[in-house]
Amino acid sequence: MKNILYIVLLFLGVHYSFGQQKEYNFINFSSKNGLASNTVNVIVKDKYGFMWFGTEDGLNKFDGHNFTVYRHRKNDTTSIGRGAVMAMLEDKEGNLWVGTNITLSVYNRSLNNFINYDFTKIGWIRSLCTDHNGNIWVGTYSGLFYFNTKTHKINAYKVDPTDDRALNSEMILCVFEDSKSNIWVGTKVGLHLFNPKEGSFKRFLYNKENPYTISDNTVRAIAEDKFGNLWIGTSEGGLNVMNAQSQTFTHFKNSKSDKNTLSNNSIFKLLFDNTGKLWVGTEDGLNIFDPNNGKVQRVKSSISGKYSAMGGFVGRSVRDIYLDNCGIYWISTLQGGVNKYDVNLAFFNHKQFNPSDANGLTAGSITSFAESPSGDIYVGTDGGGLNIFNKKTGFIKRVALNKTKENGEVVLALEPSGNELWVGTYLDGLYAINTTTNTVRNFAISKSKTDFS
């Protein structure tokens, strides 16, 4: 049998060619699929393979098929903290930490509940960052705090706009540890670099008289490239890259006359992929930025707005971008749910089961592929029998194995041999199809159950 990947390529049809902009097909998950809310603020995949989505209406766990929703329950101290889930991380020990409006919660896997730390008197949690020591930096709307995961002690950092060595704002929007273990803090009023020896901060502020300063003081997102340069997403000033040596900034902004620029200057999330490109979540869609040439590809949004279908990106304001260990991208939006982009499916046109389509698949579950001598593709299904895909017309038709059987067979395996195709089924025996004459022979267990008939 020819390589199965090659056959899948033929069946699905490559639609990406070099020299053109890459197309991205997404699968969308929404409240129709079980999400607690279509506004998803943060995404994490844990070491057990579960996806976690922090929403405006609680925490969601996704096992690949079903969603489990965790909400705060009044008078239940083991339920998750009250309010929207704004931040989340998994530490080195595999513990899942969740930041809600007024509570830092850690998930207790053995009991399927939560241990909670009250932040009511401290402030609403906006961001979480685990450092190389395994402790957690907690950014709130009332300042920056350091949570020791062993002693559970909380240290606060001074906020004083008049002191150049203190934080300039109590509104902490993001915290990031770089490859050199430096802690960077994005606030409402400037970017800050923490000095652990002195417990102080160095400020990086916008200065309209200096074009090499940061473009906007409100810093929402931070990422680091493979060269150690820091990339900063701002509220109104677009994208900045900070030179690691000179600590000067270069700006990239939206231009209404150039579609190869950012779609919007308001940025919520930054993520580098494995090829070195920067995924940028903006107020007006998903952008993919190439640092080599400074050009941006704006990912197309869904026109139809249909959920749970392979197609365009659903949603407008991007809130989080997560790349898991399988190379799958998960992008959440405001009121648009979660968009899943699987690189393993990205190049192909998607053929879906539609019972009203006379020229489509006869079942939604595909079990096997084989190539015919003419180059068309046989497709085995679970309950829909055998299909054949005509590459020229794009049509699919059913191949009758047993004309007396009203429902299609469950095809388990396909094996071509010369001008014959051997079809293994569940409970219907073995079939041999002559691909030249289209005649079918069936080999079923005889009544004696000792041989085929």
N, C-alpha and C positions, 0 to 999 in steps of 0.2 A: 504493500500500500504506500502511495506517495505520502510525503511528509504532511501531517495533518494541518500544520500551520499554513502551508501553501494552499491546501484545499479551502481552508477557512477564508484566506485572502481572496481566492477566486469567487467563492460563494457570496461574500459580503461586498466585494468590490472596492478597491482602493479609491478614495476620492481626494487624496492629498498629493500634490505634486510639488517638487522643489521649484523655488522661484516664486511660489504663491504663498500668501499668508496661510498659516496653519489653521485648520478648522478644529473647533473644540465642541464635542458633543457631550451633553450632560444628562444625568438622571437626577430628577428633583424629588426631594422628600418634603412633605408638608404635613399640616394637621390632618389632611385626608388619609395619610399613611400612619398616623398615630403620634406625631409630634405634639407636644403640649402647647406650643405656640409657633407661629410662622416667623417670629422675630427671634433669631438665634444669635447670641452675643459671642459665644466662645465654644471651641471644639478641642477635644483631646481624645486620643486613642490610647487605651491602657495596655499594659504588657500581656494581658490575657486576650487581647484582640477585640475588646468591646469598644465601640464608639460612644463618646459622651458628648451631649449637646446641652449647653447652658442657655436657657431661654428666658423670656420675660415672665413665664409662668411655670417655673420649676426646672428641674434637671431631668434629662432623658438619657437612658441607656439603650443602645441599639446593638442587637446581636447579628445584624445582617438581614434579618427578616422582620423582627418585631421590636416595638419600642416599649420600654418600661419607664413610667413617669414617677418621679419623686417630688412631692410637694410638701411644704410646711404644713404640719397639723397642729392646731392649737392645743396646748397643754401636753403635747408629746415632745419631751426633751430629746428623744432619739431621732426625730424627723429632721430633715434638712432645714437650715435657717430660713427665715422669712424673707420674701422679696425676690426680685429678679436675680438670676445667676449672671454675674458680670465678669467673673474671672475664674480660671481653673488651671490646675497643673497636676502632673504626676511626678512625685519625687523619686530619688534614686532607689528608695526602698519599695517602690511600687504603690505607695499610698496616694490616693486621689484626694486633692485638696480643692475645695469649692468656696469661692467668695460670693456671698449674696449681699444684699443691701447693708445688713448690720451684723452678719455672722460669718466667721471662718469655720467651715465644716470639713471634717475628714471622714471619708467613707469607711465604714467598718464592714469589710467583705464577709466575714464569718457570720455576722448577725444581720447583714443586709440593712443596716441603719447607719446613723451618723453620730459622731462625737463633735460637739459644737463649742466654739469659743466666742464669747459675746464681745462684739465690737460696737455695741450701741453707744457707749460713751466716747468712742474713738472716731467713728465716722463710716460712711458708706464705702464699701470696698469697690475699687475700680480696676485694680491690676494685682497680679501675683507673679513672683519670680523666685525660683529656687536657685541658690548659689552653690559654689563648689564645696561648701561646708555642709550642705544639706539643710540649711535653714532657709526661711522664707521671708522675702521682702514683700510687704503689703502696702500697696499704694491706695490711699483713700481720698475722699473729697475733703478730708480734714488733716492731711499730712501723710508723712512716710513713717512706716513702722517696721521693726525687725523682730520676727517671731522665731524664737529658739525652739526647734521641734522636739528637743529632748527635755528641756526644763519648762517649756511653755511660757517663758518670760517674754514680755513685749517691751522693746525699747523704742522710744520716739525720737525723731530728729527735728532739730530746731528749724522753725520757719521765721525768717526775718528779712524782709526786703531791703532793709537798711544795712545789713551785714553781708558783705560780698562772699563770706565763707559759709553762709547758711543757705538753705533753700529759699528761693525767691517767691514761692507760692505754696499754699497748703493743698491745692488741687493737683493731685498726682495722677497722671493719665496713663503712664506706662513705666515699667522698670525692666532693664535688660542687663544681663551679664555677658561681656564679650569673651573672646577666646583667651584673653590675658587675665581673666577674672576681675576686670574692672566693672564696676556697677555704674550704669548710666540711668538717669532719671528724667523722664519727660514730664513737664508740668504745664500748667496754664500760662506760666510766664518764664519760659526758657528751658534749655537743656542743661543738665547738671552732671558733673563727673564727681563721684564720691572718692574722697581720700581716706582710706581705712586707718591709716596711722594717726591722723589728726582728728578723724571724725567730722571732717569738714567737706565742703563742696566747691567745685569750680564751676562758674556760670558761663554759658555760651548764649548770648542774647542778640537779637536783631538790632542792627544799627543801619539806618537808611543812608548814612554817610559812607558806609563801608560795604561794597558789593560782595565781599568775601565772608561776611557774617551769615548766620543762619537766616533763611528767608522769612520766617515767622516764629514767634515765641511760643505758640501753642503746639506742643509736640505730642502726637498721639501714638506713633509707631517707630520702632527702631529695629534694624537688622544689620548684620555684618557680612561682608563678602569674603571670598577666600583669600583676599590680599590684606585683610585686616582693616579695610575701610568701613566706616560707619555710614549707614543710610538712614535718613530720618524723614518720616512722613509728618506733615504739619496740617493744621486745621484750615489754613487759607493760603499758605505759601507754596503748596506743591511738594515736590520731592527734593531733598538735599543729600549730597554725598560729602562726608567730612574726610579730608585727607588725613591719614593716620599720623603723618610726620609733621605737617605744617599746621594742622588743626584749623584749616580754612575750609570754606564751604563752596560747592558748586551747585547751582539750582537748575531744576527741570520743572517747567510749568506748562499749563494748558495754553495752547494757541488756537483760537477759533478758526484760523485759516489753515491749520496744519493738523490733519487727522493722525499723524504719526507722533503726536504729543499726548500728554495725559488728557483723559476725558474730563477731569475735574481736578482742581487744586486742593480739594478737601480729602485727606487720606486717613483711613482708619487702620489699615493693616499692611505689613510688608513681609514677604517671604521669598527667600532664594530657593530656586529649584536645583536639581542635580546637574543641570547644564550651565548654571551660572546666571540664568535670567531671573529677573526680579518680578515677582507677582505683586501687583499693587491693588489693594482694595480701596476704591474711592467712593465718594458720595454718589457718583454717577457711573457705576459699573466697574467691571473687572478689567484691569490693564496688565499687559505683560511687557516689561521694559527690558531692552537689551543694552547692558552697560557698554558693550563694545562700540555701538554706533549712536547711542542715545535715542534710538527710535522706540516707539510704543505701538504694540498691537492692541487695539480695543476689542475685547471679546464681545461678540454679538449677543444681545439679549433675545429671549424668546419672544417671537411675535404673537404666537397663539396663546402663550401663557398657560399652556396645559401642564399639569403636574404629573410626576411619575412617568414621564415619557422621555425617550432619548431625543434630545434636541438642543435648543438654545438655552442660554443661561437665564434663570428665573430670578427676578429681583433687580433692584437698582443700587441701593446703598449697601455696600459690602462691609460686613462687620468682622469676619474672621476668615483666615485662609490656613488650612492645615494639610501638610503632606505626610502621609503615614508611611510605615516601613514597607508597604507593598507597592509604593509608587502611586498611590491613589490620592487625588486632591479632593478636599472637602471644603467648600466655600459657603459660608452662611451670609444671609442678608437680612435687612430690615423688611419684615412682612413677606419675604419670598422663600422662607424655609432654608433647606440645605441643598446645595448643588454638588453632585458627585461626578468627578472627571477621572475616568480610568484610562491610563495611558495604553493599556493593553487592548482597549476597544476604540481608541481615538481615531484611527485611520479608516474606519470602516463605516459604510452605510448600514443602517440598522434595519433588519427585516423583522417586523413584529407580527404576531398572530392576530388576525382579525376575522372572526367567524363569518362576517358578511362579505369578505373579499374572496371572490371566486378564483382570483389569480394569486392568492397568498398562501401562507403556511396553513396546514390543517391542524396544527397544535402549537402551543406556546413553548413546550419543552423540547429542546433539541438533544438527541443522544449520540448521533454519529454522522460522519460525512464520507463520501467516496466520489471519485471522479469517473465519469463515463468516457468511453472511447472518443466521443465527439467533443469532449471538454466540458459538458454540462455537469452539474453537481447533484448527486443523490444526497438527500437529507433524511435521516432517520428521526422519527419523533416518538414521544411518549404518549401513545393513545391516538395519534393521528395517522399512523401507518407510515408509508414511504412517500416522500415528495421528490420531485426533480426540478431543479432550478435552471432555467434557460438564461444563460449569461447575456445573450444578445437582446432578448426582449425584456428581461428582468422579471418575467412571469414564473410562477411556481404552480405545478399541477401535481395531483396525487397519482401515484402508481398503484393500481389495484393488485393486491396480492391475493386476497380472498374475496371474490365478488359476492359471496353470500354473507359476508360479515358487515353488519351495518356500521359499526364503529371501527375506527382504524386500529391497527395492531400496535403493540408496544415494541418498537424496533430497538434491539439492544446493540447490534453490531452490523457493520457492512464490510465486505471484503471482495474487491474486484479480482477476477482471474480470467484473463483473456477476454472473450466476448460474453462472459457471464458475471453476474453480480450475485454474491451469496449474502443472504439476509437472515440474520439470527433474530428471533423474536421471543417474547415472553409468553409461554403457554400455547403458542401457535406453531411451534416447530421451526424448521429451517426451510427457507425458500431459495430457489435458484432462478434468476431471471436471465434469459437470453437477450442481451441488449441489441442484437441485430433484428430478431423476429418479435421481440417483446413477449415471448411465451414464458409462462411461469410454471415451475414445478414445486410441489410442496413435499417435504420430508417430515412426517410426523411420527410420533411414537405409536407403534402398532398396539392392538388390544392386548397382546401378550406381554407388552412392555419389556420385551427382550431385544427388539431391534426396530429399525425404522421401516416404514411402509411407503 
